[in-house]
């Protein structure tokens, strides 16, 4: 049987690992009432800092320094890294698809992420062992939907664009993948993903 794809590319956040910043907010509020809401508002209002950090343009030290200033230095850097990163859980249904897919396809993880989230948050998760490569924004110097990060996947996969199937919860990132010659599934739920994988004859 001829396969339509050779590579399946998974996003990380909200596909394999849903996250909830309310966990961090609640922990900060225990340090000082209202600190969590104040931090989250400032963080969202200065999203360019987050984006710069994810793209590798800002060091850990620079990012942490900016975040601690927002927090009025009410916690130290180690505590910040833990609070900032202990917000993830595993989407078990999606993770359990990986060993099945691994039998027939090369698997690549493609994520807009940062080294603090990786070290303190998600690199301990067991499902990562199923991936052939991790393409991470802060390591390749580009974020989705930049064309460069999709090409970085093609470089490590060794396959042409049309043999890649991308799964991401952000429609804009899926649309960009399609523009660059891939196929894509906009992740909504496990049930929808499974149905679309069947329709695309991935299984």
Secondary structure, DSSP 4 states (H G I P E B T S, - for coil): ---S-SEEEE--BTTTB-B-HHHHHHHHHHHSTTHHHHHHHHHHHTHHHHHHHHTTSS-HHHHHHHHHHHTTT-S-HHHHHHHHHTTB---HHHHHHHHHHHTTSEEEEEE---HHHIIIIITT-GGGGG-SEEEEHHHHT--TT-HHHHHHHHHHH-S-GGGEEEEES-HHHHHHHHHTT-EEEE---HHHHHHHHHHTT--
